Each structure stands twice: as C-alpha cells, then as structure tokens.
Amino acid sequence: MEKKLCLQCKLPVAGRSDKKFCDDACRSSYHAAFSKTDEDYVKQINQRLKRNRKILLALNPDGKAKVTRKALLARGFDFQCFTGIYKTEKNACYYFCYEMGYLLLEHDYVLLVKKKQ
C-alpha cells in the first residue's frame, strides 16, 4: 500500500485512511495560506472602494457637483470599482461607491451625487 504524504510538509501521514495532514499545525498552516490569499484580495478591493469614495467626497462636498473624467483619473479614481448601480427610468446609470455616486455625462464630464439616507 502506498504511504500518504502530508499536504503541507510532505512527511508520511499515519492514522486514518482519509487523513491529509500529519498534525494540527500542518492542517492550520495549509488552510491559512488559502484564506490569506482570499483575505488579501478582499482587502485590495476594499482599499480601492475606499479610495474612490474618498475622491468623490473630496470633489463633492455639497452633495452634487460636475467634474471632468480627467480630474477623477488624476486623483487615482478607478471607474471599474463600485459597490452598486442605480438605473433611472431614462436608462441613465449611476454608479455608487457606498453612498457617493457618479453619472457619466457627455464630453467626458461626470456628475457627482450623494445618496440621500
């Protein structure tokens, strides 16, 4: 019969036939590596969302403003990262980063809005 090896440290595994790790430390290390990757991805997305929200807040202190797309990009705004979309009856799409939103207008202008609570 072929000896099973620990998925983490590659040492022989003794015990039950379905056992995958030699001890609890290897099992924990193995699973922590995968969850760390997921956590890092989520952390990066949240950082991008927070940066977008911060930029929208800075350019829109009064709740409604009109700026150029270039002004947003110059501050590091990421148009591909948002938390939600609101579509109006006229098919206009507002993109939101939490409560701060924007609508893409003609001639590279962007309307900035704040969602009313």
N, C-alpha and C positions, 0 to 999 in steps of 0.2 A: 504494500500500500504506500502511496506517495505521501510524504510528510508535507503538511500545510505550513506556509510561512506567514508570519505577522505582516499585515498590510503596511504597517508603519516602519518597523525596524528590520524586517526580513529575517528575524530569528524564527526557529521552529516553534509551532504552536502546539501545546499539549492540552488535552481535555476533550470536550465535546467535538463531534464531527463538524458542526456548523460554526465553530469558533473562528473568528477572523483576526484576533489580536492576542498577543502574549500576556498582556496585563492591562489594567485600567489606565495607566499613564499613556501607553501607546494608543489606546482607543480614544482617549481625550485629545491627544495631540493631533491624531489623524482627522477627527471631526472639527477641531478648532481651526485647522488650516482651511477647510472648505467654508466654514461660516465666516472666517476673517475676510475671504475674498468677497463674499456677498455683502458683508458689512462695509467694506471699503467702497464697493460700487454704490451702495445706497448713500454713503457719506459724501461721495463725489457729486451725486445728483442733487442732494440737499444743499451742498455748497453752491452749486450753480443756480439753483432756485432762489436761495437767499441773496446771492449777488444780484440776480435780476430784480428781485423785489426792492433791494436797497437802491439800485439805479433808478427804478421807477419812482420810488419815494422822493429821491433827491431832485428829480426833474419835474415832479408833480406835487408840490407841497399843498396846493389849494384844492386838489381833487379832480381837476380837469386841466389839461394842457396839450399843446400841439408842438411837437418837436420833429426834427428830421431823423430818418433812419441812421444816417451817418453819425449823429450825436450819440445815439444809443450804442452803436458799434464802437465808437471811440472810447466809451467807458467800459467796454467789455461785455456788453449785453449779448446773451445767447438766445436767438429767436427760436431755437429748437427745443428749448427747455421751459415748460409752463405746467401749471397744475390743472388747468381746466379751460374749456371753450364754451362761450355763450353765443348762440346763433340767434340773430334777430329775425323778425318776420320778413324783413327785406333781404335775408341771407347774408347779412354782414356778420363776420366772425370776430368776436372779442376774445383775445387770449389773456388768461389770468395767471399771475404768479401770486398765489394766495389771494388777498383782497385787491391787489393792484393789477390793473389790466391795460390792454392797448388794442387799438384797431389800426390795421394797416390802411393808409389812405393813398390817394393818387400822388404822383410826383415825389415819391419817397418820403412822404410825411407820415407821421404816426400820431394818433390821438391817444393820449394817456388819460385813464379814468381810474376812479377808486370806487369799488363796490360798496354800496350802501348796506349797512348792517340792519 
